[in-house]
């Protein structure tokens, strides 16, 4: 009986016990989700880099959206809405 209790103690409280294993499995799951998100982000950034290296269209689009580029023969119109 003492041996059985000792084994039960090790199973639930000792090193590598069931609660510790469950906690580690949850941590692995969290890290896997984080890794998947980072892999998606890296793939997106790699595609953007490839696009920027290959064509001027992506560069022009980025310059327009982020830096307000206006090309030759284009007219800039700014629409200001009143706060009424």
N, C-alpha and C positions, 0 to 999 in steps of 0.2 A: 504494500500500500504506500509506503514511504517513497519507494522508487517511482511509482505512478505519480504521486504528488510532485516529486522533483521534476519529472519530465513535463508535467503540465505547467509548472512554474516556468521552466525554460521556454516552453512553447509560447506562453502569453506574456512573459515579462523579460526573459533573458535576451541575450544578444541575437539578433536576427529573428525576433519574435513576430508573430502574425501582424500586430498593429504596425510595427516598423516596416514590414514588407508591404503592407497596404499603402502606407504613407509614401514609400519609395515608388510604388507603381503609379500613384497619383502624380508625383513629381515627374516621372518619365512621360506621362501623358501630357502634362503642361509643357514640358520642354519640346515634345514632338510637335505640338500645335504651334509653338513659337518658331520652331525650325521651319515648319511648312510656310508660315507667313513670310519669314525672311527669304526663303527660297523663291516664293512668288515675287517678292519685291526685287530680288536680284535678277530674276528673269526679265522683269519689266524694265529695269535699268539697263540690262544688257541689250535688250531690243531697242531701247531709246538710243544708246551709244552707237549701235550698229546703224540705225537710221540716220543719226547725225553724221556718221562717217561716210555714208554712201550718197546721200542726196542733199541738195540745197533746200528742198521743200521743207524739211523738218527744221532746218536752221532758220529759214525765213519765218515759219510759223511761230517758232519760239521767240524770235526777235520781235515779231508783231505783238504777241500776247504779253511778254514780260517786259519789253523795253519800249513799246509803243512805236515801232518802226512804221514809217510811211514810205511806200515805194514811189518811184518816178511816175509821173502822170496820174497820181492819186490825189484826191482831195480829202482832207481830214475834216470831219464833222463831229462836234461835241454837243450832245444833247443834255441839257441840264433841266432836271425836273424840279418844279417848285415844291416846297414842303407844305402846301396847303391841304 
